[in-house]
Amino acid sequence: MYRIVAAAFAVAATGWGTSPLSAQTVAGPPATMGPVAQGAPPVSSTAKLPERLSLAEALALAAARSPRIVDAQSQVDAARARVRQAGFRVNPTLSVEAENFLGSGAFEGFRSTELTASINQQIDLAGHRKARVSVAEAQLFAETLRLAIARADLIQDVRQRFARAVAAREQLTVARDNADRSRELARIAGELVDAGREPPLRALRARAALARERAAVESAQAEEQAARAALGTLLGSKTPPAQVVGAVEVPMPASISAPEALDVLLARAETAIAEAQVSNARAEGRVDPSIGLGVKTVRETGDVGLVAGISLPLPVFDRNQGNIAAAGAERVAAEARLVDVENRTRAEIDTARAELRAADARLTALRDSGIGEAKEALRLADLSYRAGKSSLIELLDAQRSLALLQTDLIDARRARAEAAAALARLAAPFTQGTN
């Protein structure tokens, strides 16, 4: 008897029927299939950054340390595991039944006991397993896109925060230079007043200008520290770098296509998920038979016989109509979102291009004429003041004009770097096989 039961169990365990899919050979996006990868935990926020941090180092550290990437990679790992889980067949059911015992008359005690042991296996004729795998694979592909988006967003954020830190560093340098010039002017004004060549009001004005520039230095120092702290936080560290070095160089893509943008690809992947869920809901509305095979033993005679059966749910009331309708509505919504995302992405590309052109034009104008002329005007005003041919007010005005133009140039470089980073984010490619 037990050998027959074991044989029945082995037959049921094979799945009783062929299926185009196997839990070990699930088809899917070639770049995302494989064993479950375990994402590395983020580096502790107490880890120190380099004292002198370049943009290339910042990008590398962000990729290795950012909790955003760990989160997105873990979601990919989870989705890959769900693909594997979706490929498993339904487990067989073992049932054991005893009849005709502990009764009366002929059924008294266990003499007339009849024991039945059987294995029941649900046969997937409706395509439930294939539909489950299709949904899981579509979700896995979407998660790989979300990981690519997380990386592209992180690169943009690092570039923009680094640009702000560089701008704050340069603004601090300008503020210190202005303070040094104001200190020298205050000294000269004091000497001229002592010599009787200038009224005391000139010295007071020069000292007031010096106080203003010292306050500007303190403000610039605070902004520079805040910019480095913001960059350090993005890199997963509580301790900011002591100094950012270099400039922000963003390679510009040769072309940008809205249909190939990451956000559009994700919206298209979500539409594919919705389509797969419609197919899955329809499959859930179809019924699968269950086949049973077992043995029956009569204790009184020792006779043994096979027992076979088939059962099939009757889809009289529930045919999953509601879920099918809901999945269809969600598919329509996903298609509408795809159109909206593609339109918005085109508009964002046009805006980013326009902002980059404007930033380039402003930067060129300041580099070609504004700064050089302001420096020459300050030099001449300084010579004229020292020779007693112009007033302190004219010199202070020339110094202020140069400082404003230098600030404008710094802002223009920062705006240009941020616009370039935004455009590069929109053009970020999706490369399969890297996740």
Secondary structure, 3 states (H helix, E strand, C coil): CHHHHHHHHHHHHCCCCCCCCCCCCCCCCCCCCCCCCCCCCCCCCCCCCCCEECHHHHHHHHHHHCHHHHHHHHHHHHHHHHHHHHCCCCCCEEEEEEECCCCCHHHCCCCCCEEEEEEEEECCCCCHHHHHHHHHHHHHHHHHHHHHHHHHHHHHHHHHHHHHHHHHHHHHHHHHHHHHHHHHHHHHHHHHHHCCCCCHHHHHHHHHHHHHHHHHHHHHHHHHHHHHHHHHHHCCCCCCCCEECCCCCCCCCCCCCHHHCHHHHHHHHHHHHHHHHHHHHHHHCCCCCEEEEEEEEECCCCCEEEEEEEECCCCCCCCCHHHHHHHHHHHHHHHHHHHHHHHHHHHHHHHHHHHHHHHHHHHHHHHHHHHHHHHHHHHHHHHHHHCCCCCHHHHHHHHHHHHHHHHHHHHHHHHHHHHHHHHHHHCCCCCCCCC
